[in-house]
Amino acid sequence: MSSASGRGRSVRTRPPTILVALAALGAVFFLIPLAGLLKQTPWSDLPELLTSDVVLDALRLSLISSIAAALISLIFGVPLAWLLARVDFPGRRFVRAVVTLPMVLPPVVGGAALLFALGRRGLVGGPIYDSTGFLLPFSLWGVIVANTFVAMPFLVVTVEAAFASIDQRYEAAAASLGASRLTVFRRVTLPMIGPSLAGGLVLTWARALGEFGATATFAGNLQGRTQTLPLAVFVGLESDRGAAIAISLVLVAISMLVLVGLRDRWWGQR
Amino acid sequence: MVVSLRLLVEEWKVRLGWWGVCASALLSLAACGSGASPEPSGQFAGEVVVFAASSLTNTFTLMAEAFEDEYPGADVQLNLAGSSTLREQILAGAPADVFASANEENMKRVDEGGELGSDPATFATNTLSLAVPAGNPGGVSGVEDLGNSNLLVGLCNESAPCGQFAEQMLATAGVEASVDTNEADVRALLTKIGADELDVGVVYVTDIEATAGVDGIEIPADVNIVATYPIATLTAAQNQELAELFVDFVLSTEGQGIMTAAGFGSP
């Protein structure tokens, strides 16, 4: 805390009205849809709706697929982030662009691309299907692949920034004192990128949980096999609105819980 | 590539269709307000926003062109999506002038919502067909193959008319389908069949001709259903007269000719 800001507080300058007004409008913009959702909620039927087969199946599939996607992203995303941050190889810019592409691409485009690459007539999926009969679309694996494709960039981008920003002299010092590469990573690098890694992982998981477009296009929609919470909401809005709203509430609740709970712990106190 | 583009277009139509229509309707409204819009053919000029079931994609595109030829001042804006999606949009206050549904149920729900400006009139009938990828790689021969768990089977979602009709047909035929995916509407289903990612699906007879890369396998009349398509104007219509004119045109000899040429039955 600098003395300048301390003085500012003691004088109690009021924040500019126009800024406060705009900020309040901005916040209201995010609150109103939530209020709309709550107003439409059939509260008395809620317990029954939330324990219906459709909701329980979708909840199970959503949790499995989003957690799996986050873990797969961790396994492949961290090395990828390290490579992009630390190794100057030809085509690095291109690889970085390709890896972050799913963040800006409409998810349905990603789903279509996955279908034409990994479907049974796809570039890679075709030969695999012909030789082993293994099929990604219309299966839980397909959901996980779609989730990972859309969500992993969030981990890579976050962790790459962390790798790039830490002072490599700490690692060099540890190594010069005889620490093995593994020890350096475990005792020096990991603690330094820890908060970014955790934050990136949460973002990745949250993005996977909310995934809709790529899943519907690539993995299809079948209750109990590929129908995750967002797909169940989409279907429900046209056939059973009460159930759709109940599922939406579940998604809002899970997301809020995670954002509020983890923000303080991992993203630093504000 | 063609298939993938089509998939995207369909998806974006579903997602953005209403907003596109909304924006264009607002623009035209603004134009009318400022008195800037030309009126070459008197009262029959202006925009008519038609919400039509996605199984009408091809026929209503032709219908719109023919209508605009007949009334040069008219401009038809089509919003094509699953009937139940359209129903929800209309009930939520979408600025639509005409609703053409793929079943009676959605029209009834719109009527109950007090949104109908005229009594619904049946303008077409349709029946179901099995759809398989060109060349029938799955070796599908009839309705009973829908129960084969070794085949990849797709239906429309139960909230879409084609899904409800398929359920009826399966119940009549006594077949329990081994479903691998329930697609949002008939176009999404056809895209996956056309890409040979599904072995068989249940679609409308009229979709077979209209879709490249898809072959049809007949469903016997004794288990098949007859879908009736109702059309009506909406109370939200900005230009009730033009909306009625469009409905009349669909029911006219010329309009019916467009429907039957595409394989629809004439009521």
Interface residues (C-beta under 8 A of the other chain):
Chain A: P106 V108 V109 A112 A113 L115 F116 G119 R120 R121 L135 P137 F138 G213 A216 T217 G220 N221 L222 Q223 R225 T226 F234 V235 L237 E238 S239
Chain B: S4 L7 L8 E11 W12 G82 S84 T85 R87 E88 L152 G154 N157 E158 S159 A160 V179 D180 T181 N182 E183 A184 K192 A195 D196 E197
